[in-house]
Amino acid sequence: MDNNDLRIKSHVFSDDTMRAPNRAMLRAVGVDDADFQKPMVGIASTWSEVTPCNIHIDDLAVSAKTGARDAGATPLIFNTITVSDGISMGTQGMRYSLPSRDLIADSIEMVVGAENLDGFVAIGACDKNIPGCMIAIANADVPAVFVYGGTIAPGTHNGNAIDIVSVFEGVGKHNNGDIGDEELKNIECKACPGSGACGGMYTANTMASAVEAMGMSLPGSSSNPAESEEKAADCAEAGKTVYTLLEQGIYPKDIMTKEAFENAITVVMALGGSTNAILHLLGMAHAIGVDLEIDDFNRMQAKVPHLADLKPSGQFVMQDLHKAGGVQAVMKLLYEAGYLHGDCLTVTGRTVAENLAEAPSLSEDQSIIAPLDQPKRTDGPLIVLKGNLAPRGGVAKVSGIQVTRHTGPVRVFDTEQEAIDAVKQDKILEGDVLVIRYAGPKGGPGMPEMLAVSSLLVGKGLGEKVALLTDGRFSGGTHGLVVGHMAPEAQSGGPIAFLQEGDQVTIDADKKELSAAVSDAEFERRRQQWTAPQLYQKGVLGKYAHNVSCSSKGAVTDYKTKKD
């Protein structure tokens, strides 16, 4: 198709003499007369030196730009921010992690809209990059493709594969006296050997897999490693694909349907993905206008088996899955067994079924993905629990744990640091229910992750002997008897705010229940004596605290027509 036949916004710069100033600005960055006749395609890069997840994305952006130019577009690279969850974990900096998702989304949408870009490639790697890019894709409403920056290779220590979570759990072992300073330093130095996002089925790999299953990434994008020829080729092909989407008039809303979200949830359940997938998929659905509710996750969980032996609860990492056939091979297995909607459109311009017809099957000698007749669980590992302690739900990941019911007295902390100190000082005992509140989207503010304290518990041998509840979040690397996203949050007057030291709480994963042995009348009496802390007032966290919705609705920050 001739470029002039494309209905593209950027032609405004070439069709009107009044646009000479606009063209003058673009000429200064290398655009010429021929380029003005082509669609302008943005390359949204999350390159940064603040995290290994994104350190290589500048080169990947150039590959995407080359692909777009070869296809016939005029490509322009622009950047947005990223923060590193692994670096901010356990510090006050973690409060900025979830808000960065929305800042990434807003900044990409702003550039695409302000510069009249006709389409774009978004390249992200660290946890919040992926949903941030996808929310931007939904809101910008132009043809777009997401490319995952790729997973990091595992480190090696004493002949075993290790990663960043090994370091967090090493801190717990060190605190418990099980390893010394030198051993911990060796783990620290070998855990992250190069570029790429954290290697297990943590949040980045989970969300990349979900986006590929949804059809918004090219086949193979989620499992191609960061430092591989496949990843550079993936980016170049994405640049070409945006041009094809423009030709065919395919928009994100054509791909991101309710059935596509169900495909994403199915793959997340089968792979044993991060609890954060629930939060981010809800946010993405809100942006594109798909009616996805938190209860849909339990509906899908009940019928999708958990197949993958991936970290944090399993043995393997994403690079191992890549060698065994990747996410496409897992999708092929699921599709052939009737678990996926094959008629969903994808960015290739073909359906899921058409893509999978060309996909590889899992290698015969692999042991990462269990056979469908011998699953790790017959249902999914991500569950939503409800009860008088979390009327709108709490989220748990039950893969790899043996204890599915726990009743015990609560130990209540209003900050994560107080809880960390109590664990390190051996004040949290077997059978306790450790509660960290005022850590939700509004109360944190920013809904920080609790990997530091959960890893301490695992490292000290208490991972399934102490339950951990919070209205904050957990890292995709967290495992153990933990429930997060408790809603409504304490800041908004949720029941978690009224727990008192010694109250008996029951977590029942089989029944999906989360309850306190406190009557409605007693909760109401405590409510009457409670005053909500003042919301944070300053800077980006202040803006976030005053605008963010409940976690059960995806912690979204744009205009809301319905009460949280």
N, C-alpha and C positions, 0 to 999 in steps of 0.2 A: 504494500500500500504506500502511495506517495505521502511524504510528510505533510503536504498541503491539505490532504484529505482528513488528517487527524484534527479533531475538535480540541484544540489545546489552548490553555489560558495564556501561555507565554507569547502567542502570536500578537497579543496586544502591543508588544514592544516593536513589532516590525510593520504593523498595519496603519499606524497613526503617526503623522508628523509631530503631533504634540508629545510623543513619547521619545523625542530625541534626547532629552536629559536622562531618561531611564537607560537608553541604549548607551549613552556616553559612559555611565557608571559601569555597565557591563563590559564595555570594550576595555576598560581599564583592568579587568580581571581575565582578559584573553578571549572574550566572545567576539566573533566577527560576523560579517553580513550573512554568510551561509548558516552560521549557528542560529541566527535569529529566526530562520525558517524551520527550525527543528523543535521538537518538544524539549523543554528543560526539565531534567531529572535531577533531583537532589540525592546526595549520598550522605545520610545522617550517620556520623561516626561518633562512637563513644570512646575514642582513643584517650588514654590518660596514662601517666606514669605512676599514679597512686595505687595501682593494683596490678598484679600479674594477669588477672582476668582480661585486661584491656590493653596491655602494653604493646601488643602486636597489631591492633586494629587499624593503625594508620596505614600499614601496608595493605591490609585487606580492603580498606576504602579505595585505595588506588586501583586495586584489581576490579572492584565494582565499577569505578569510573571508566576504566578501559572497556569493560563489557558494554556499558551503556553507550559509550561513544561509538564502538564498533557496530552497534545495532542501529545507529542513526540518530541518537539523542545528543543533546548538549548537556553534559553532566557537570554538576557543581558540588564539591564537598563542603559540608559544614559540620560543626561539632556541637555536642552537648556534654553535660557533666556525667560523672559517675562517682560513686563512693564505694569503698570496700567494706563489706560487712565483716569479713574476717579480721580486718585491722581495727574496726571500731567496736567489735564485740567485747562486752564486759566493761565498756567505758560509757561516759555520757554521750560520746559520739554516735552510739547506736541509735539514739533518738532521731538522728537525721536520715537513717536508712530508708524507711518506708516513705517518708515525705519526698525523698529523691525520685521515687517512681513517678510521682505526679509532676515534679519539676522537669524531669526528662520529657514526659509526655507533652507538657505545655510548651516547652521550648522548641521541640521538633515541630509541633503543630503551628507554632508562631512563625517559624522560618518558612515552612511550606506555604502558609497562607500569605505572609507578607511579601514573599518573593515570587508569588504566582507560579510556583512549581507545578508541573503537570503530573508528576509522580515521583516516587522516591524509593530508595533502598535504605533500610535501617539496619545497622550492624551493632549488635550488643552482646555482652558476655556476662558480666556480673549480675547478681540476682535481680536487682530492680531495673536493670537495662531492658530486660526482655518484656515484662508487662508494661513498662513505660513506653517503649517503642510501639507496642501493640495498641495501647490506648491512643497514642498519637495517630497511628494508622487508621484507627476507627474514627477519630474526630476530624482528621484532615480530609477524609472522603475523596481521596484521589488514588489511582492505582498504585500499589505498593507491595514490596516483598520484604520480609524480615530474614536476615541472615544471622545465625548464631556464630559468635567468635570462636567457639569450640572449647573442648575440655582440655585440662592440663594432663600431662602424663603423671602417673603415680611416682612418688619417691620410693626409695628402697632403704630399709634399715634392718640389719641382721637377717637378710634374705627375705624379708616380708615387705609387701607393698604398704606404704603409708601415705597419709595425706594430712590436710590441715586439721581435721578432727582428731587425728592421732596426737597432735600437739596439745589440743585442749584437754583430751583425756589423760595425756601424759602429766599435765599440771596436777590433775587429781591424784594420780599415782604418786607423784612426787610429794604432794601434801600428805599423803597417807604413809609415806616412808617406804614405798615399794621400789622406787628407783631414785638414783642420786642425781646430783647436779649435772655431771658429765653425760649421763644417759639422756636426760631431758634436753641438754644442749644438742646432742647428736640427732635426736628426733627433730628438733626445731630446724636444724641446718639442712636436713635431707627431705623434709616433707613436701616442699614446693620447688621442683627442679626447673621450671621454665614458665612459658606463657600459657595462659588458658584458665578457664574457670574451674572451681573446685571439682575434683574428679569423681566423687560418688554420685548417687542419685539424690543429690542435694537440690537446692532450689533452682540454681541456674540450669543444670541438666534436665531437671523436671520440667521447667517452663519451656525450654527449647524443644523438648520432646512433645509437649502439649501443642506448641505452635505448629510443629511439623504435622502432627496428627490432624490439626485443624485445617491444614492445607495452605497456610500462609507462609511457609518456607518451602524451598525446593526439596525434593526427596534426598535424604542423607544429611541435610544441614545440621541436624541436632547431634549426630554422633560422629561427624568428621572431626578429628582432633584439631586443636588450635595450630599446632606446628606440623602441618601436613600439606602436601600438594593438593589433596582433595579440597581443603578449606579455601585455598586461593582460587581454585577452579569454581568452587561453589559461589564465591563472591562475584567473579566475572560473569557467570551465568545469570546471577540475580540481576545484574545491570542490564543484560539483554532481555531478561524476562519482563522487566517493567515496561520496556518499549512494546513488547508483544501484548501485554495487558492493555496498554493504551490503544493499540490497533484493534483489539477485540472488544474494547469497552467493558472490561471486567474490573469491578470495584470491590473493595474489602467487604461491603455489605452483601455482595453476591456469594462470598466464600464463608464469612463468619456467621453462619446460621445456627439455630438451636441444635440441629443434628451434628454440625461441625464441632460445637462445644461438647456434645455427648461423646464424639470420637476422641476429643482431647482428654476428657475425664476417664474414658475407658483405658487409654494408653497409660495415663498417670497411675491408675489403680493397678494395672498389670505390672508396671515397672516398680511399684512401691515408692511413689514419688513423695515429695515434700508436702507437709501440711500447708505451706504457703500457697500451694496451687489453688486451694479453695479461695483464699483471699484474692488472688490475682485474677483467676478466671471470672469471679464475680465482678471485679472491677472492669475487666475487658468486655464482659457481656453488657454491663451498664453503658459503656461508651458506645457500643455498636447498636444498642437498642434491642438486645435479645433478652427475653424473659427467663433468666436463669436465677433460681433461688437456692439458698443453702440446703434446703431439704432435697434438692435434686441429686446432691452428692450421695446421700444415703440410698436413694433409689438406684443409682448406678452402682454403688458399692456392693449392694446385695447380689448383683448378678455378674460381676466381673471378677475372675480369679486373680490372685497375686501370683505372678510367675517368676519374677526376677530375683536372683541372689546377688543383689547389689548393695554396696555400702549406703547408709550406715549400719543397717541391721544384717547385711549379708557380707560376702567376701570380695566381690569384684567391683571394678570401676568402669566408667563409661568407655574408656579406651578399649577395655576387654570386650565390651558389647559391640563396638565398632568392628573389631576383628572377626566377630562371630556373625556379622551381617547387618548390625546396626538396628536402629529404630524401624527402618523400613521392613526388615525381616520379621520383627516382632509384630508390626502392623499386618503383614501378610498372613502370619499365623492366626491372628485375631480375626481378620476379615474372612478367611476361609472357614473359620469356626462360627461365623455369624455374629460376631461381637461389634463390628463396625458398619456404619452407613457407607456403602460403597458408591452411592450416587452423588455424594457431596463434591462440589466443584473445588478445584485447587488453583494455585497460582501458575501451574503449568498450562492451564487452559483445559486440562483433562480432569476426569473424576478421580477420586481415591482408588476406585477399582481399576481404572485404566493405568494409573501409576503403578499399582501393586502387581499388575500383570507382568511388569518388567522388573520388579524388585527381586533381589536374591532371597533365597530361603535361608533359614538359620543353618550354620555349618553343622555337620553331623556329629562332630566330636566336641561340641560346646557343652558346657554345664552351667551356663549363666541363666538361661531361660528354661524353666521346667516344662515338661510336656503338659498339655492341657488336662490329661487324665491323672496327673500327679502334681498338682499345684502346691505351692508353699502354703496357700490358704485357698479355700474354695470361694471366698469372697474377697473384696478389696481391703487394703490395710488402712485406708483413711476413713475415719468415721466422725459423724457429728453427734455429740451427746447433748441431751437436753434434760431439764429437771428444774427444781425450785432454785438451784444455784446458778443456772444458765438458761433462762427461759427462751432465749433466742439462739442458743447453741454454744457449744465449746468443741474444739477440734482436736482429735487425737490420731496418732499413727501407731497402730498396734502390731506392725510387722516385727517379728523376731522376739516378742515378749511372751513370757510364759504365764505371767500373772495378769488376769483379765478383770479381776474384781479386788478392790482394796477398800477397806473401811478403817479409818483411824482419826486421831485427834489432829486438828489443824494447828499449824504454827504460822502465824500471820505476820507478814512484813509489807511495809508500804514502799520499800525500795529494793531493787535488786542487790545493791551493795550490802545492805543489812542481811539479806538472805545468804549471800556469798560468805560473809564473815561468820555467820552462824554455822554454816556447813564446814568451813575450814577449822573452826574451833570445836568441832565434834558436838555441837549442841543440837543437831538434828539426828534423831534416833530412828532405828528400824521401826516401821509401822506408822511413822508420822505422815501427815499430809502438809507439805510445804506450800504456802500460798504467797504469791507475790502479786500485789494489786496496785492500782493507780499506774499501770503500765500499758493501758490501752491507747487507741489512736488519739483520743483527747487528753487522757490523763498522763501519758508518758512525758510530754506528748510524743507521738511518733511510733507507738507500739513497738518498743525495742524487742529484739530476740534475746532469749535466755540460754544460749549455748554455754556460756561460761559456767553458770550454776548447774545446769543439767550434766555437763561433762564432769564437773567436780563430783557429783553424786555417782556417776558411772565409774570414775576413776577410784572412788573410795569404796566401791563394791555395793553401793546403795541404789543402783539404777532401777531395780524392780522391788526394792524394799521400802522405798520412800516415794510417795506420789507427789508430783509437782503440778500445781494449778496456777494459772495466771490469766489475766485479761490482756497480757502482752502476747508475743509470738515466740515460736521456736525456730531455730535454724533448721534447714533441711538436713543438717548433719546430726541433729538431736535424735537420740533414741532412748527408750526407757518408758516408765510409767508417767507420762506427762500429758497434760491437757492445756491447750492455749486457746486464744481468741474468745475467751468467755464473755458472753454478751447477754444483756447490756454490761458495759464496763463499769468499774467502780466510780469513775469520774461522773458518769451519767446516772448514778444511783442504782446500779445493778446490785443484785443480792450479794455479790462478792464483797461489796463495800461494808456489809453488816456482819460478816463473819467475826467471831471472837475466839480468842485463844482457847483451845480445848473443845470447841464444837466438833461433833462427829460428822465426817463427810464420807460418802460412799461413791466410788467410781466403778461403774459396771459397764465394761466395754461390750459384753455380749448383748446386754439389754439396751445399750446406748443411753445410759442414764447417768446423771450427775446430780447428786442431791445432798442436802445437809439435813441433819436431824434437828431442824429448827422449824417451829410452826409458822404459819403465815402471820398469825397474830404477833408472835415474837419478832419476826422480821419487820413487821409494820411498826412495832414499838421502837425498835432500834432505828428505823428510818426517821421517825419523828425527832430523834435525838441527834441526827446526823446533819452536818452541813457540808456541802460540796466544796472541796478546795477551789481556790481561784484558778481559772484557766491561765495557762502561760500566756504572757502578753507581748513578748519581744520577738522581732524578726520573723524568719521563715517558720519557726516552730510555733510562734504565736498565731500567725495566719493559719497554719495547718490546724491547730487545736480548735480554732473558732469555726472552721469550715468542714472538717472531716466528718463522714458519716460513721455509723456503727460498723464494726468489723463483719457482722453478719450480712451486710450489704456491700462488702468489698472495700470498705474504708475509702470511698470516693470523695473527691473534693469539689466537684463542679456543682452547678445549680441543681437543687433537689426539689422535686415537686411533691414528694411524699415525705411525711414525718419519718425520722429514723426509727 
